């Protein structure tokens, strides 16, 4: 019976962790006074630390998604093979080359990992916490038993859209992902969230 309870507990934990593997929009903001007819061409700029491959995949995916809905967009890496120098002069040079009306910048806000300990055997469905002499052997059994750690990772990204002429922020949004795999599919899921919010706010 104890082994069955242990298996059930581990199964439930596994289901819980896997069900959290999602992407969702945490928050968004937009300038409601912004009323320009078109925001294109859009310069798409990803900011990544020591990972040009991820930056290019992300920018390409965003550009393809925008072009797919008839909005002209340009990936920044196609104009500057390395990461753009973080200066006003460098950014102005890139914007001038593209004649972009807006610039969309995405960066990592937070990347944290949390570990959970799962005992190899546990007792479920008892009232051990209610009585002293049942509580002690109950928690001792859980602590002393062998087990393993299962970790989950939380990634928060922020994307901001600026008007080039006024240099003002038009729109910004944050997403949260649990245990993401950094593939084009993952980036596409995030971008779909951003595009949906931009559309809902009548910016696209």
Backbone as JSON Lines, residues from 0, in Angstrom:
{"i":0,"aa":"X","n":[0.84,-1.21,0.0],"ca":[0.0,0.0,0.0],"c":[0.87,1.26,0.0]}
{"i":1,"aa":"X","n":[1.96,1.2,0.79],"ca":[2.86,2.34,0.88],"c":[3.51,2.63,-0.46]}
{"i":2,"aa":"X","n":[3.96,1.58,-1.18],"ca":[4.58,1.76,-2.49],"c":[3.59,2.34,-3.48]}
{"i":3,"aa":"X","n":[2.35,1.9,-3.39],"ca":[1.32,2.42,-4.29],"c":[1.09,3.9,-4.04]}
{"i":4,"aa":"X","n":[1.08,4.29,-2.76],"ca":[0.9,5.7,-2.41],"c":[2.06,6.53,-2.92]}
{"i":5,"aa":"X","n":[3.27,5.97,-2.81],"ca":[4.46,6.67,-3.28],"c":[4.4,6.91,-4.77]}
{"i":6,"aa":"X","n":[4.03,5.87,-5.51],"ca":[3.92,5.99,-6.97],"c":[2.86,7.02,-7.35]}
{"i":7,"aa":"X","n":[1.77,7.01,-6.61],"ca":[0.71,7.97,-6.89],"c":[1.19,9.38,-6.64]}
{"i":8,"aa":"X","n":[1.93,9.59,-5.56],"ca":[2.43,10.91,-5.23],"c":[3.37,11.42,-6.31]}
{"i":9,"aa":"X","n":[4.32,10.59,-6.72],"ca":[5.28,10.98,-7.75],"c":[4.57,11.26,-9.06]}
{"i":10,"aa":"X","n":[3.56,10.46,-9.37],"ca":[2.78,10.68,-10.6],"c":[2.08,12.03,-10.57]}
{"i":11,"aa":"X","n":[1.49,12.37,-9.43],"ca":[0.77,13.64,-9.3],"c":[1.73,14.81,-9.4]}
{"i":12,"aa":"X","n":[2.91,14.7,-8.8],"ca":[3.92,15.75,-8.89],"c":[4.35,15.94,-10.33]}
{"i":13,"aa":"X","n":[4.56,14.84,-11.05],"ca":[4.98,14.91,-12.45],"c":[3.93,15.6,-13.3]}
{"i":14,"aa":"X","n":[2.65,15.26,-13.05],"ca":[1.56,15.9,-13.79],"c":[1.53,17.39,-13.51]}
{"i":15,"aa":"X","n":[1.73,17.76,-12.23],"ca":[1.71,19.16,-11.84],"c":[2.81,19.94,-12.54]}
{"i":16,"aa":"X","n":[4.03,19.4,-12.54],"ca":[5.14,20.09,-13.16],"c":[4.97,20.21,-14.67]}
{"i":17,"aa":"X","n":[4.49,19.15,-15.3],"ca":[4.33,19.19,-16.76],"c":[3.21,20.13,-17.16]}
{"i":18,"aa":"X","n":[2.18,20.23,-16.32],"ca":[1.06,21.11,-16.65],"c":[1.46,22.57,-16.56]}
{"i":19,"aa":"X","n":[2.55,22.86,-15.86],"ca":[3.01,24.23,-15.73],"c":[3.86,24.68,-16.9]}
{"i":20,"aa":"X","n":[4.19,23.77,-17.82],"ca":[5.04,24.09,-18.95],"c":[4.25,24.91,-19.97]}
{"i":21,"aa":"X","n":[4.03,26.18,-19.64],"ca":[3.21,27.03,-20.47],"c":[3.86,28.39,-20.64]}
{"i":22,"aa":"X","n":[3.35,29.13,-21.62],"ca":[3.74,30.52,-21.82],"c":[2.49,31.37,-21.66]}
{"i":23,"aa":"X","n":[2.63,32.48,-20.96],"ca":[1.47,33.36,-20.82],"c":[1.9,34.81,-20.72]}
{"i":24,"aa":"X","n":[0.99,35.68,-21.09],"ca":[1.23,37.11,-21.0],"c":[1.01,37.56,-19.56]}
{"i":25,"aa":"X","n":[2.05,38.12,-18.96],"ca":[1.95,38.58,-17.57],"c":[1.28,39.94,-17.48]}
{"i":26,"aa":"X","n":[1.71,40.86,-18.33],"ca":[1.17,42.21,-18.28],"c":[1.47,42.92,-19.6]}
{"i":27,"aa":"X","n":[0.74,44.0,-19.86],"ca":[1.02,44.81,-21.04],"c":[0.52,46.23,-20.8]}
{"i":28,"aa":"X","n":[1.11,47.16,-21.54],"ca":[0.76,48.58,-21.43],"c":[0.87,49.19,-22.81]}
{"i":29,"aa":"X","n":[0.04,50.19,-23.09],"ca":[0.17,50.92,-24.35],"c":[-0.22,52.37,-24.18]}
{"i":30,"aa":"X","n":[0.34,53.22,-25.02],"ca":[0.04,54.64,-25.03],"c":[-1.26,54.83,-25.81]}
{"i":31,"aa":"X","n":[-2.33,55.09,-25.13],"ca":[-3.64,55.19,-25.77],"c":[-3.77,56.42,-26.66]}
{"i":32,"aa":"X","n":[-2.84,57.37,-26.53],"ca":[-2.89,58.57,-27.37],"c":[-2.2,58.36,-28.72]}
{"i":33,"aa":"X","n":[-1.5,57.25,-28.85],"ca":[-0.78,56.98,-30.1],"c":[-1.79,56.6,-31.18]}
{"i":34,"aa":"X","n":[-1.79,57.33,-32.29],"ca":[-2.8,57.09,-33.32],"c":[-2.26,57.14,-34.74]}
{"i":35,"aa":"X","n":[-0.98,56.83,-34.92],"ca":[-0.42,56.83,-36.27],"c":[-1.0,55.68,-37.07]}
{"i":36,"aa":"X","n":[-1.2,55.92,-38.36],"ca":[-1.85,54.93,-39.22],"c":[-1.02,53.67,-39.39]}
{"i":37,"aa":"X","n":[0.31,53.81,-39.43],"ca":[1.16,52.65,-39.66],"c":[2.41,52.71,-38.8]}
{"i":38,"aa":"X","n":[2.82,51.56,-38.31],"ca":[4.05,51.5,-37.51],"c":[5.19,50.85,-38.31]}
{"i":39,"aa":"X","n":[4.92,50.5,-39.54],"ca":[5.91,49.85,-40.39],"c":[6.68,50.88,-41.22]}
{"i":40,"aa":"X","n":[7.94,50.53,-41.56],"ca":[8.68,49.3,-41.23],"c":[9.06,49.24,-39.74]}
{"i":41,"aa":"X","n":[9.06,48.01,-39.22],"ca":[9.43,47.77,-37.82],"c":[10.82,47.12,-37.79]}
{"i":42,"aa":"X","n":[11.71,47.69,-37.02],"ca":[13.03,47.09,-36.8],"c":[12.93,46.19,-35.58]}
{"i":43,"aa":"X","n":[13.19,44.91,-35.75],"ca":[13.09,43.92,-34.66],"c":[14.48,43.67,-34.09]}
{"i":44,"aa":"X","n":[14.62,43.91,-32.81],"ca":[15.92,43.8,-32.15],"c":[15.82,42.93,-30.91]}
{"i":45,"aa":"X","n":[16.55,41.83,-30.91],"ca":[16.63,40.97,-29.74],"c":[17.94,41.22,-29.0]}
{"i":46,"aa":"X","n":[17.87,41.29,-27.69],"ca":[19.08,41.5,-26.88],"c":[19.36,40.2,-26.14]}
{"i":47,"aa":"X","n":[20.45,39.54,-26.5],"ca":[20.81,38.24,-25.9],"c":[22.27,38.27,-25.47]}
{"i":48,"aa":"X","n":[22.56,37.63,-24.36],"ca":[23.92,37.61,-23.82],"c":[24.69,36.42,-24.4]}
{"i":49,"aa":"X","n":[25.69,36.74,-25.19],"ca":[26.6,35.72,-25.73],"c":[25.89,34.58,-26.46]}
{"i":50,"aa":"X","n":[24.81,34.91,-27.16],"ca":[24.12,33.86,-27.92],"c":[23.49,34.46,-29.18]}
{"i":51,"aa":"X","n":[24.33,34.63,-30.19],"ca":[23.86,35.22,-31.44],"c":[22.87,34.32,-32.17]}
{"i":52,"aa":"X","n":[23.02,33.01,-32.0],"ca":[22.11,32.09,-32.69],"c":[20.68,32.27,-32.22]}
{"i":53,"aa":"X","n":[20.5,32.34,-30.9],"ca":[19.15,32.54,-30.35],"c":[18.58,33.89,-30.79]}
{"i":54,"aa":"X","n":[19.43,34.91,-30.79],"ca":[18.99,36.24,-31.19],"c":[18.5,36.21,-32.63]}
{"i":55,"aa":"X","n":[19.21,35.56,-33.51],"ca":[18.84,35.53,-34.92],"c":[17.56,34.72,-35.15]}
{"i":56,"aa":"X","n":[17.45,33.6,-34.45],"ca":[16.23,32.79,-34.58],"c":[15.02,33.6,-34.11]}
{"i":57,"aa":"X","n":[15.17,34.29,-32.99],"ca":[14.06,35.08,-32.45],"c":[13.68,36.2,-33.42]}
{"i":58,"aa":"X","n":[14.65,36.94,-33.89],"ca":[14.37,38.05,-34.8],"c":[13.74,37.54,-36.1]}
{"i":59,"aa":"X","n":[14.27,36.47,-36.64],"ca":[13.71,35.9,-37.87],"c":[12.25,35.49,-37.68]}
{"i":60,"aa":"X","n":[11.98,34.85,-36.54],"ca":[10.62,34.37,-36.27],"c":[9.65,35.54,-36.14]}
{"i":61,"aa":"X","n":[10.08,36.6,-35.48],"ca":[9.22,37.77,-35.32],"c":[8.98,38.46,-36.67]}
{"i":62,"aa":"X","n":[10.04,38.6,-37.45],"ca":[9.93,39.24,-38.77],"c":[9.02,38.42,-39.68]}
{"i":63,"aa":"X","n":[9.19,37.12,-39.69],"ca":[8.34,36.26,-40.52],"c":[6.88,36.38,-40.12]}
{"i":64,"aa":"X","n":[6.62,36.47,-38.8],"ca":[5.25,36.58,-38.32],"c":[4.62,37.9,-38.74]}
{"i":65,"aa":"X","n":[5.39,38.99,-38.66],"ca":[4.89,40.3,-39.07],"c":[4.69,40.37,-40.57]}
{"i":66,"aa":"X","n":[5.66,39.88,-41.32],"ca":[5.52,39.87,-42.77],"c":[4.33,39.03,-43.21]}
{"i":67,"aa":"X","n":[4.04,37.97,-42.42],"ca":[2.92,37.09,-42.73],"c":[1.56,37.78,-42.61]}
{"i":68,"aa":"X","n":[1.51,38.88,-41.87],"ca":[0.25,39.65,-41.77],"c":[0.4,41.0,-42.49]}
{"i":69,"aa":"X","n":[1.29,41.0,-43.46],"ca":[1.48,42.15,-44.36],"c":[2.01,43.4,-43.64]}
{"i":70,"aa":"X","n":[2.86,43.19,-42.65],"ca":[3.52,44.3,-41.98],"c":[5.03,44.16,-42.19]}
{"i":71,"aa":"X","n":[5.61,45.13,-42.85],"ca":[7.03,45.05,-43.17],"c":[7.88,45.15,-41.91]}
{"i":72,"aa":"X","n":[8.83,44.24,-41.78],"ca":[9.72,44.23,-40.61],"c":[11.11,43.78,-41.05]}
{"i":73,"aa":"X","n":[12.11,44.22,-40.31],"ca":[13.51,43.89,-40.62],"c":[14.2,43.38,-39.37]}
{"i":74,"aa":"X","n":[14.93,42.28,-39.49],"ca":[15.72,41.75,-38.38],"c":[17.01,42.54,-38.26]}
{"i":75,"aa":"X","n":[17.36,42.97,-37.06],"ca":[18.53,43.82,-36.87],"c":[19.83,43.11,-37.26]}
{"i":76,"aa":"X","n":[19.89,41.79,-37.07],"ca":[21.15,41.08,-37.34],"c":[21.49,41.07,-38.82]}
{"i":77,"aa":"X","n":[20.51,41.27,-39.7],"ca":[20.78,41.31,-41.14],"c":[21.54,42.56,-41.53]}
{"i":78,"aa":"X","n":[21.55,43.55,-40.65],"ca":[22.27,44.8,-40.92],"c":[23.56,44.88,-40.13]}
{"i":79,"aa":"X","n":[23.59,44.16,-39.03],"ca":[24.77,44.18,-38.16],"c":[24.97,42.76,-37.62]}
{"i":80,"aa":"X","n":[25.95,42.07,-38.13],"ca":[26.11,40.64,-37.83],"c":[26.36,40.37,-36.36]}
{"i":81,"aa":"X","n":[26.99,41.31,-35.68],"ca":[27.22,41.17,-34.25],"c":[26.16,41.97,-33.49]}
{"i":82,"aa":"X","n":[26.1,41.78,-32.19],"ca":[25.17,42.54,-31.38],"c":[25.44,44.04,-31.55]}
{"i":83,"aa":"X","n":[24.37,44.81,-31.63],"ca":[24.53,46.24,-31.83],"c":[25.15,46.86,-30.58]}
{"i":84,"aa":"X","n":[26.13,47.71,-30.8],"ca":[26.78,48.4,-29.68],"c":[25.73,49.22,-28.93]}
{"i":85,"aa":"X","n":[25.7,49.13,-27.61],"ca":[24.67,49.83,-26.83],"c":[24.92,51.33,-26.69]}
{"i":86,"aa":"X","n":[24.9,52.02,-27.83],"ca":[25.08,53.47,-27.83],"c":[24.01,54.09,-28.73]}
{"i":87,"aa":"X","n":[23.72,55.36,-28.48],"ca":[22.73,56.07,-29.3],"c":[23.19,56.14,-30.75]}
{"i":88,"aa":"X","n":[24.47,56.38,-30.97],"ca":[25.0,56.49,-32.32],"c":[24.82,55.21,-33.11]}
{"i":89,"aa":"X","n":[25.12,54.07,-32.49],"ca":[24.99,52.78,-33.17],"c":[23.53,52.49,-33.51]}
{"i":90,"aa":"X","n":[22.64,52.78,-32.57],"ca":[21.22,52.52,-32.8],"c":[20.66,53.43,-33.89]}
{"i":91,"aa":"X","n":[21.05,54.69,-33.87],"ca":[20.59,55.62,-34.91],"c":[21.08,55.2,-36.29]}
{"i":92,"aa":"X","n":[22.29,54.67,-36.35],"ca":[22.85,54.22,-37.63],"c":[22.03,53.08,-38.2]}
{"i":93,"aa":"X","n":[21.66,52.11,-37.35],"ca":[20.86,50.97,-37.79],"c":[19.47,51.42,-38.22]}
{"i":94,"aa":"X","n":[18.86,52.31,-37.45],"ca":[17.52,52.8,-37.78],"c":[17.54,53.55,-39.11]}
{"i":95,"aa":"X","n":[18.59,54.34,-39.34],"ca":[18.71,55.11,-40.59],"c":[18.8,54.18,-41.8]}
{"i":96,"aa":"X","n":[19.51,53.07,-41.64],"ca":[19.66,52.12,-42.75],"c":[18.32,51.5,-43.13]}
{"i":97,"aa":"X","n":[17.49,51.24,-42.14],"ca":[16.21,50.55,-42.38],"c":[15.06,51.5,-42.68]}
{"i":98,"aa":"X","n":[15.24,52.8,-42.34],"ca":[14.16,53.78,-42.45],"c":[12.94,53.33,-41.64]}
{"i":99,"aa":"X","n":[13.22,52.68,-40.51],"ca":[12.15,52.16,-39.66],"c":[11.36,53.28,-39.0]}
{"i":100,"aa":"X","n":[10.07,53.06,-38.88],"ca":[9.21,53.99,-38.16],"c":[9.13,53.65,-36.68]}
{"i":101,"aa":"X","n":[9.27,52.35,-36.4],"ca":[9.25,51.89,-35.0],"c":[10.34,50.86,-34.8]}
{"i":102,"aa":"X","n":[10.72,50.67,-33.54],"ca":[11.71,49.64,-33.2],"c":[11.16,48.8,-32.06]}
{"i":103,"aa":"X","n":[11.23,47.51,-32.21],"ca":[10.7,46.56,-31.23],"c":[11.88,45.83,-30.6]}
{"i":104,"aa":"X","n":[12.03,45.99,-29.29],"ca":[13.19,45.44,-28.57],"c":[12.72,44.42,-27.54]}
{"i":105,"aa":"X","n":[13.33,43.23,-27.58],"ca":[13.02,42.17,-26.62],"c":[14.26,41.82,-25.8]}
{"i":106,"aa":"X","n":[14.08,41.68,-24.49],"ca":[15.22,41.28,-23.66],"c":[14.75,40.39,-22.5]}
{"i":107,"aa":"X","n":[15.72,39.68,-21.92],"ca":[15.46,38.81,-20.78],"c":[15.37,39.64,-19.51]}
{"i":108,"aa":"X","n":[14.3,39.43,-18.74],"ca":[14.13,40.13,-17.47],"c":[14.58,39.24,-16.31]}
{"i":109,"aa":"X","n":[14.21,37.96,-16.37],"ca":[14.52,37.07,-15.25],"c":[14.6,35.62,-15.74]}
{"i":110,"aa":"X","n":[15.53,34.89,-15.17],"ca":[15.69,33.47,-15.48],"c":[16.05,32.76,-14.18]}
{"i":111,"aa":"X","n":[15.07,32.13,-13.54],"ca":[15.3,31.52,-12.23],"c":[14.94,30.03,-12.25]}
{"i":112,"aa":"X","n":[15.62,29.27,-11.42],"ca":[15.37,27.84,-11.33],"c":[15.04,27.46,-9.89]}
{"i":113,"aa":"X","n":[14.04,26.61,-9.72],"ca":[13.62,26.17,-8.39],"c":[13.57,24.65,-8.36]}
{"i":114,"aa":"X","n":[14.09,24.07,-7.3],"ca":[14.15,22.61,-7.18],"c":[13.14,22.11,-6.15]}
{"i":115,"aa":"X","n":[12.53,20.97,-6.44],"ca":[11.59,20.31,-5.53],"c":[12.14,18.93,-5.19]}
{"i":116,"aa":"X","n":[12.11,18.57,-3.89],"ca":[12.55,17.24,-3.48],"c":[11.36,16.29,-3.44]}
{"i":117,"aa":"X","n":[11.51,15.16,-4.11],"ca":[10.46,14.15,-4.12],"c":[10.98,12.89,-3.42]}
{"i":118,"aa":"X","n":[10.45,12.54,-2.24],"ca":[10.91,11.32,-1.54],"c":[10.58,10.08,-2.37]}
{"i":119,"aa":"X","n":[11.4,9.05,-2.19],"ca":[11.15,7.81,-2.92],"c":[9.94,7.08,-2.37]}
{"i":120,"aa":"X","n":[9.61,7.35,-1.11],"ca":[8.41,6.75,-0.53],"c":[7.79,7.74,0.45]}
{"i":121,"aa":"X","n":[6.48,7.89,0.35],"ca":[5.77,8.82,1.22],"c":[4.48,8.17,1.7]}
{"i":122,"aa":"X","n":[3.92,8.76,2.73],"ca":[2.63,8.31,3.24],"c":[1.59,9.35,2.91]}
{"i":123,"aa":"X","n":[0.5,8.92,2.34],"ca":[-0.56,9.83,1.91],"c":[-1.86,9.47,2.6]}
{"i":124,"aa":"X","n":[-2.63,10.48,2.92],"ca":[-3.97,10.23,3.45],"c":[-3.97,9.88,4.92]}
{"i":125,"aa":"X","n":[-3.02,10.39,5.7],"ca":[-3.0,10.12,7.14],"c":[-3.32,11.41,7.9]}
{"i":126,"aa":"X","n":[-3.57,11.28,9.19],"ca":[-3.79,12.43,10.05],"c":[-2.6,12.63,10.98]}
{"i":127,"aa":"X","n":[-1.41,12.35,10.47],"ca":[-0.22,12.35,11.3],"c":[0.05,13.7,11.94]}
{"i":128,"aa":"X","n":[-0.31,14.79,11.32],"ca":[-0.03,16.11,11.86],"c":[-0.87,16.42,13.1]}
{"i":129,"aa":"X","n":[-1.92,15.66,13.34],"ca":[-2.82,15.95,14.45],"c":[-2.34,15.4,15.78]}
{"i":130,"aa":"X","n":[-1.43,14.43,15.75],"ca":[-1.01,13.76,16.97],"c":[0.51,13.71,17.05]}
{"i":131,"aa":"X","n":[1.05,14.04,18.22],"ca":[2.48,14.11,18.42],"c":[3.19,12.81,18.05]}
{"i":132,"aa":"X","n":[2.71,11.66,18.57],"ca":[3.44,10.41,18.42],"c":[3.26,9.78,17.04]}
{"i":133,"aa":"X","n":[2.35,10.3,16.28],"ca":[2.25,9.85,14.89],"c":[2.98,10.83,13.97]}
{"i":134,"aa":"X","n":[3.07,12.1,14.38],"ca":[3.72,13.12,13.56],"c":[5.22,12.84,13.43]}
{"i":135,"aa":"X","n":[5.89,12.52,14.56],"ca":[7.34,12.32,14.53],"c":[7.77,11.2,13.58]}
{"i":136,"aa":"X","n":[7.23,10.0,13.66],"ca":[7.66,8.96,12.72],"c":[7.25,9.28,11.28]}
{"i":137,"aa":"X","n":[6.17,10.03,11.13],"ca":[5.71,10.39,9.79],"c":[6.73,11.27,9.07]}
{"i":138,"aa":"X","n":[7.15,12.37,9.72],"ca":[8.08,13.28,9.06],"c":[9.49,12.68,9.0]}
{"i":139,"aa":"X","n":[9.84,11.84,10.0],"ca":[11.15,11.18,9.99],"c":[11.25,10.26,8.78]}
{"i":140,"aa":"X","n":[10.2,9.54,8.51],"ca":[10.18,8.64,7.37],"c":[10.38,9.41,6.06]}
{"i":141,"aa":"X","n":[9.73,10.56,5.95],"ca":[9.81,11.35,4.73],"c":[11.21,11.93,4.54]}
{"i":142,"aa":"X","n":[11.81,12.45,5.63],"ca":[13.12,13.08,5.56],"c":[14.21,12.06,5.32]}
{"i":143,"aa":"X","n":[14.11,10.92,6.01],"ca":[15.17,9.91,5.95],"c":[15.16,9.09,4.66]}
{"i":144,"aa":"X","n":[14.03,9.06,3.97],"ca":[13.95,8.24,2.77],"c":[14.75,8.86,1.64]}
{"i":145,"aa":"X","n":[15.23,8.03,0.75],"ca":[15.95,8.54,-0.41],"c":[14.94,9.17,-1.37]}
{"i":146,"aa":"X","n":[15.44,9.96,-2.26],"ca":[14.55,10.62,-3.21],"c":[15.36,11.34,-4.27]}
{"i":147,"aa":"X","n":[14.71,12.24,-4.98],"ca":[15.39,12.97,-6.03],"c":[14.83,14.38,-6.14]}
{"i":148,"aa":"X","n":[15.62,15.25,-6.74],"ca":[15.2,16.63,-6.95],"c":[14.69,16.81,-8.38]}
{"i":149,"aa":"X","n":[13.59,17.51,-8.49],"ca":[13.05,17.88,-9.79],"c":[13.05,19.4,-9.85]}
{"i":150,"aa":"X","n":[13.65,19.95,-10.9],"ca":[13.75,21.4,-11.0],"c":[12.83,21.95,-12.07]}
{"i":151,"aa":"X","n":[12.42,23.18,-11.89],"ca":[11.61,23.87,-12.88],"c":[12.19,25.27,-13.06]}
{"i":152,"aa":"X","n":[12.18,25.78,-14.29],"ca":[12.79,27.06,-14.62],"c":[11.74,28.06,-15.08]}
{"i":153,"aa":"X","n":[11.85,29.28,-14.59],"ca":[10.92,30.35,-14.98],"c":[11.69,31.42,-15.74]}
{"i":154,"aa":"X","n":[11.18,31.75,-16.92],"ca":[11.82,32.76,-17.78],"c":[10.82,33.88,-18.05]}
{"i":155,"aa":"X","n":[11.23,35.11,-17.8],"ca":[10.39,36.28,-18.08],"c":[11.08,37.15,-19.12]}
{"i":156,"aa":"X","n":[10.35,37.44,-20.21],"ca":[10.85,38.3,-21.27],"c":[10.0,39.56,-21.35]}
{"i":157,"aa":"X","n":[10.64,40.65,-21.76],"ca":[9.92,41.9,-21.97],"c":[10.16,42.4,-23.39]}
{"i":158,"aa":"X","n":[9.1,42.83,-24.05],"ca":[9.2,43.4,-25.39],"c":[8.61,44.8,-25.36]}
{"i":159,"aa":"X","n":[9.36,45.76,-25.94],"ca":[8.93,47.15,-25.95],"c":[8.95,47.69,-27.37]}
{"i":160,"aa":"X","n":[7.95,48.5,-27.7],"ca":[7.84,49.09,-29.03],"c":[7.95,50.6,-28.91]}
{"i":161,"aa":"X","n":[8.93,51.18,-29.62],"ca":[9.16,52.61,-29.58],"c":[8.89,53.26,-30.93]}
{"i":162,"aa":"X","n":[8.37,54.48,-30.89],"ca":[8.21,55.28,-32.1],"c":[9.53,55.99,-32.37]}
{"i":163,"aa":"X","n":[10.07,55.84,-33.57],"ca":[11.38,56.39,-33.88],"c":[11.36,57.92,-33.92]}
{"i":164,"aa":"X","n":[10.32,58.49,-34.48],"ca":[10.26,59.95,-34.63],"c":[10.2,60.66,-33.27]}
{"i":165,"aa":"X","n":[9.32,60.2,-32.39],"ca":[9.17,60.86,-31.09],"c":[10.07,60.26,-30.02]}
{"i":166,"aa":"X","n":[10.61,59.07,-30.28],"ca":[11.45,58.32,-29.34],"c":[10.69,57.87,-28.11]}
{"i":167,"aa":"X","n":[9.36,57.88,-28.18],"ca":[8.53,57.51,-27.03],"c":[8.08,56.05,-27.09]}
{"i":168,"aa":"X","n":[7.85,55.49,-25.9],"ca":[7.35,54.13,-25.78],"c":[5.88,54.09,-26.19]}
{"i":169,"aa":"X","n":[5.56,53.16,-27.09],"ca":[4.19,52.99,-27.57],"c":[3.49,51.87,-26.82]}
{"i":170,"aa":"X","n":[4.24,50.78,-26.62],"ca":[3.65,49.55,-26.07],"c":[4.75,48.72,-25.41]}
{"i":171,"aa":"X","n":[4.38,48.0,-24.36],"ca":[5.32,47.09,-23.7],"c":[4.55,45.93,-23.09]}
{"i":172,"aa":"X","n":[5.17,44.76,-23.08],"ca":[4.51,43.57,-22.52],"c":[5.55,42.61,-21.97]}
{"i":173,"aa":"X","n":[5.11,41.81,-20.99],"ca":[5.98,40.78,-20.41],"c":[5.3,39.41,-20.5]}
{"i":174,"aa":"X","n":[6.12,38.4,-20.76],"ca":[5.62,37.03,-20.79],"c":[6.37,36.2,-19.76]}
{"i":175,"aa":"X","n":[5.7,35.15,-19.27],"ca":[6.34,34.19,-18.37],"c":[6.26,32.81,-18.99]}
{"i":176,"aa":"X","n":[7.39,32.12,-19.0],"ca":[7.45,30.76,-19.52],"c":[8.01,29.84,-18.45]}
{"i":177,"aa":"X","n":[7.44,28.64,-18.35],"ca":[7.93,27.64,-17.41],"c":[8.59,26.51,-18.19]}
{"i":178,"aa":"X","n":[9.84,26.24,-17.84],"ca":[10.63,25.18,-18.48],"c":[10.62,25.28,-20.01]}
{"i":179,"aa":"X","n":[10.97,26.45,-20.55],"ca":[10.97,26.58,-22.02],"c":[12.15,25.88,-22.66]}
{"i":180,"aa":"X","n":[11.94,25.39,-23.87],"ca":[13.02,24.86,-24.7],"c":[13.25,25.9,-25.78]}
{"i":181,"aa":"X","n":[14.46,26.45,-25.84],"ca":[14.73,27.6,-26.7],"c":[14.8,27.2,-28.17]}
{"i":182,"aa":"X","n":[13.64,26.94,-28.74],"ca":[13.54,26.58,-30.15],"c":[12.7,27.62,-30.86]}
{"i":183,"aa":"X","n":[12.62,27.52,-32.17],"ca":[11.78,28.44,-32.95],"c":[10.31,28.29,-32.54]}
{"i":184,"aa":"X","n":[9.9,27.07,-32.21],"ca":[8.52,26.84,-31.79],"c":[8.21,27.64,-30.52]}
{"i":185,"aa":"X","n":[9.13,27.63,-29.57],"ca":[8.94,28.39,-28.33],"c":[8.85,29.87,-28.62]}
{"i":186,"aa":"X","n":[9.76,30.39,-29.44],"ca":[9.73,31.8,-29.78],"c":[8.42,32.16,-30.5]}
{"i":187,"aa":"X","n":[7.95,31.27,-31.34],"ca":[6.71,31.54,-32.07],"c":[5.53,31.67,-31.11]}
{"i":188,"aa":"X","n":[5.51,30.84,-30.09],"ca":[4.43,30.9,-29.11],"c":[4.44,32.24,-28.37]}
{"i":189,"aa":"X","n":[5.62,32.72,-28.02],"ca":[5.73,34.02,-27.36],"c":[5.3,35.14,-28.29]}
{"i":190,"aa":"X","n":[5.78,35.09,-29.51],"ca":[5.47,36.14,-30.48],"c":[3.98,36.19,-30.77]}
{"i":191,"aa":"X","n":[3.34,35.04,-30.82],"ca":[1.88,35.0,-31.02],"c":[1.16,35.75,-29.89]}
{"i":192,"aa":"X","n":[1.68,35.61,-28.66],"ca":[1.09,36.33,-27.53],"c":[1.26,37.84,-27.71]}
{"i":193,"aa":"X","n":[2.46,38.25,-28.12],"ca":[2.72,39.67,-28.33],"c":[1.85,40.24,-29.45]}
{"i":194,"aa":"X","n":[1.78,39.51,-30.56],"ca":[1.0,40.0,-31.7],"c":[-0.49,40.09,-31.38]}
{"i":195,"aa":"X","n":[-0.98,39.13,-30.63],"ca":[-2.39,39.16,-30.24],"c":[-2.69,40.39,-29.4]}
{"i":196,"aa":"X","n":[-1.79,40.7,-28.46],"ca":[-2.01,41.86,-27.6],"c":[-1.89,43.16,-28.4]}
{"i":197,"aa":"X","n":[-0.93,43.22,-29.32],"ca":[-0.78,44.4,-30.16],"c":[-2.03,44.62,-31.02]}
{"i":198,"aa":"X","n":[-2.58,43.54,-31.51],"ca":[-3.8,43.62,-32.32],"c":[-4.99,44.05,-31.47]}
{"i":199,"aa":"X","n":[-5.11,43.49,-30.27],"ca":[-6.21,43.85,-29.38],"c":[-6.18,45.32,-28.99]}
{"i":200,"aa":"X","n":[-4.98,45.88,-28.96],"ca":[-4.83,47.29,-28.59],"c":[-4.82,48.21,-29.82]}
{"i":201,"aa":"X","n":[-5.14,47.63,-30.98],"ca":[-5.27,48.39,-32.24],"c":[-3.98,49.11,-32.64]}
{"i":202,"aa":"X","n":[-2.85,48.48,-32.32],"ca":[-1.56,49.04,-32.73],"c":[-1.13,48.47,-34.07]}
{"i":203,"aa":"X","n":[-1.47,47.22,-34.32],"ca":[-1.19,46.58,-35.62],"c":[-2.34,46.84,-36.57]}
